[in-house]
């Protein structure tokens, strides 16, 4: 008994003392202040009653107590019956109606839906949270707490909320060893060293975050599945994780390997039409459901990027999906079959080949052949989470198949949580895109929700990949993507602005300047990132065969992976027209296809995704393509520098730790944006031969290249790809320490010195900067960027502001290598921008 | 070379990332904002020149660079000569005059003094920091930085500052094992396990804090000296510490044991008149000065509280002081001979005995017999750092002897850093007190500074006892005492308000509400503490034979320690009059003595220190003594509760960590103030038999005694002293867990529950509180209070606000003992005050 109390009291104590680290995310329940506090103290009744007695319902009641205690400083009484005083009453519709026969409703709630309603009995006021099921009660409680946190009135409620779609899931690409594929928030909260973690507190906290958004399912291991997940020894681990998430109404799912019957099942085949394989999947499902009766189901990636699949036996994806689906069906389980299937050994020399066609080509012919508990899980675009893609044509093509849209919360191609990119506007662009599947009015959101084709299951899957870091995602501002995914999955009709503002207020409080700045950064951040990494539908111009992070314009070309942009001396873009190209555009319904097919109507934002055009092609704003590429990169890089300035104006208005973390992140991003800007613009200048009309590209009057400095010990090296270093060269030190120096020849004044150096992940080099013999800065290259090389991923900027320079001053950088890191330098820029 | 750079860069990096922990104290150099930042950016020249090349002068230059970088974001150029542009020029008067012949001064600076002066040459503006010595240059730099931090103009300076007295020292009562006698800020920054710490960075940081105040000496070991400090093996340790403090102009001193010639010197005597002893001290001094040529000297506590002294051989204190003084004189060293000498085996039954007489009786006859490098170090009052004492009569009695006043920064009798008590007003009361030593106009400050008797040495010694905690003193607000001591030692004419406000602005920034609240708490805090611990000159009514912390009204009585207050059934106070008492008052000069001697003129604040009066004696405000004792205790306890409320209004305006620490400290203090209030008032009620006119004492309508609750497992115990627990009783648990419960019989409403429990230091008991079956709070008794017993020192209050109570509710406390801590409880109070 007492031990249970002390588990609870752990929560209570934690509430009191925790600093703002981001771990509580948007559920901080920060104490209200002033008139707002007084108002809620008057409005809040003293008692709370949970009419249902499930674990979820009791959790809902505790969450309400916790939230009210945090925000209003009052501990609600947990009563067992309706008291003779005002109260908050939680319950399913059935239970509420028994207690309040006077409560009339004309419209039925959907599963997980809820209503908040004020009922008066004479002088007494009851605040009702009624729901279709226990999960809905929990969601209603979170919504009531949100209202308090956002300062909305709660004394006269009459509100109904139902989810837009039944499937609102997250996937975690966590490996059983505790690493996370494309995870940027630390190690796995679920797994370590082949088993579930001993301490699953963070899983429970994650369940709370998910429940607050209405997310009701979570796949807990990588879609590139380790077959061992289906070993009997792992079942208790999965069950423990399910136990941690269950009170939050989150069902667990697992990703499975299609070869499992053979690799761990002892069969000599995994042919989906083999009866032994059918039986194996059934008996495996039975085994797992005995331990976890409410398992959500399986996720399956087959015949993709090296994963085995039905093609091994000449079977179809429907054969593969259905053999698993039938094993799950008896238990009410779903199978999410990933539509991300393509050939990554395509012949790049064939201009008719097109990876973008793959999902449609593979799945369209199978429409109607999938069992009803199969959901085809389709990435938002036809390629792979690029900075901008059109909606996948497959959404509009399946009429008798359950669909879910797969959105990537973790920022694989959008800065890997080192760049602030708020993805909600991007997702909304796809969700709101009308596929004209049955005439007008069939946006992607309605197709995946199954409301058009009246499919029983479907909805939204977000690849979240949270980790053990306090920030969950490796960047405080990136939390808004998890939040925004959940809000959209519940209601995709919400505006990006509403979501950004709600998130900011819940996460950082009510200061209007803080709200304006943070929401402003978030809402412009996608366009900003696109501007410096891949405008006009070029996709993210990164190292697509490597880390998917730093700039590498040609990484997409001349290989079988098919992310080609086809830039050459004359023009750029992938011709996907029906008339002269790959015919991809023909996969869209006619109304959509005709818009994309014609240069006159194709949106400029997707121009180079759909068409190959000369650099001199004129866009709607009157600029040529090449000049737009130059301009957008300079705009994007300048925008991030402005973010830093905007953020710095919030010092003292945001808690110290998060202020410092975000400031450092934005300043780093500003340096990286400059690397991208210079690399992409120089690459296109060299390739096109057309100079920048504003004469910026290739001309850096404030810059001194490292290779042109006086060097002691440093040697000059060529960088690959050449565009990722200024002038294509850098200097590196293979001695115990080296020096690079030069004399300042500018005017007298206060200056900002920017040192562009390389921070690889195979050592911790040290640098120091002296001016006229005086040490003015020193730093360690100790970040964990995803490269061991000197390239665009390791290129990092150190900003030293407020230096008094005089003509003739020696500027001297000393570097001390460490292990594989050779204290490399690209250049120094001397400007006035931070003064 | 590079390694030196990286030591420096450690500083640079630290400046960027450190959160507000208190470790930077008032030297945070927080970045200025808005117009203020712009103004200084325009006013600050780009260059700084240190004309002198000593370690202190170079340190001064670096400190200026550091401060300007932190506050203004600009890195000054360290030039080697006067440049042809505006500059800040640092140097001794001689050096400055050589560079600026046009600089005229008519008044000489004292040692350590400095001036700030703007000199114009055509369009060029030079900001001069000129000083009598290098130390003064450093002080001038700190003063210039203070001006920037406080927003004062720096473009037209003309200011001279000289110290009030040559001696401005701190003593540290650090033991060689790393513990600190009466230290509340953690372990020693100097010592660990018998030697100087390997890492002396905190010593250097401490030196910086001291230098910023103009403090120029530091005794680094306990006055209750371990003889081993004089062993040859310790000399390198002392030298390392001196090296760390030297760049800050702080000379090291050591405390020595007078028996050393015998205990560690191999002699069979320590008779100060024995030639071998004389020679031993001389040769020991020579040995130490060879390693530390600028050692400040020795501190000596002899014939006091068990320390050996000259009395062993029938010699005088002058004999003792002089034998050491002569050994030091050749090296320019000083000896601080402590005046804190008294008999702690006095017969308490003799009403003529009086410990307060001791310092005068011991030292007055020796006036003129001390060598010129002896300083008699006299505590501010005649007893021992009590919450209020009169100025020691010895200050006015020595005419041919150097004096220093010993003030205690560490709060031995004033709450041990667990209570906020700003001591500057108390110190000022003594420093400004006119001793009438030579007619009017001889306040204590002028006597100790030697300005009256023209003594060569003298001044101010503060017992600081900082430790390794980030807060230095164990309480963020207590830092103001170290700061205030330093400011007063430089200029005792400053007002307490000025010091409190400067400290607050430097330490917490410029928010006017923050300034008002913090300065308000500080300035009233001494009176508040006095009000609940010992008003009217009673002294601190604590456990004076034990921890000097919690309440124990009779601890002073019926023993030989002589802190008697002589309270009995009829009256209270120590009769120190000449007419009928101990004659102590006769030690003052006539003008002072006559004021104290007469009830008509004796200040009420010191009434019971000077006189024994009946409880019904009427004070100047018309109250009787007994009613004043009751009222002041209620006022004091209420004031601390108000501090908590005032502080809570600053949430979000003070950095998180310090906000939380101070909030917790003040809330704890509020609980302790209530313990003191109840203990003292009940003790006097019981002793005097006179009830409180307001009927508060002994009547607690909101209180339920633990001993009257329903107990499961708990047993009732009597507490010693009885007054430190409500009703004299508590309950404790000798089983694995126990329960105490009762039913609430008050009205319906939101209530605050206060649980008074005992937090001893010999275990970590756990408690939980349930109301009507609902867990509403749980906590661990994990503080390190200075007692293993159930008493006033361990009595602690847990405040649980915002609880909805209904008549008949069961209130239930579960306790789980741990080791020696038995989850004891005193009472529960249910009120509305936090609602």
Interface residues (C-beta under 8 A of the other chain):
Chain A: X2 X5 X6 X8 X9 X12 X13 X17 X19 X20 X31 X33 X41 X46 X47 X69 X72 X73 X74 X75 X76 X77 X78 X85 X509 X651 X652 X655 X656 X657 X660 X737 X748 X750 X766 X768 X770 X771 X772 X773 X774 X775 X776 X777 X778 X779 X780 X800 X801 X802 X803 X804 X806 X814 X816
Chain B: X2 X5 X6 X8 X9 X12 X13 X17 X19 X20 X31 X33 X41 X46 X47 X69 X72 X73 X74 X75 X76 X77 X78 X85 X509 X651 X652 X655 X656 X657 X660 X737 X748 X750 X766 X768 X770 X771 X772 X773 X774 X775 X776 X777 X778 X779 X780 X800 X801 X802 X803 X804 X806 X814 X816
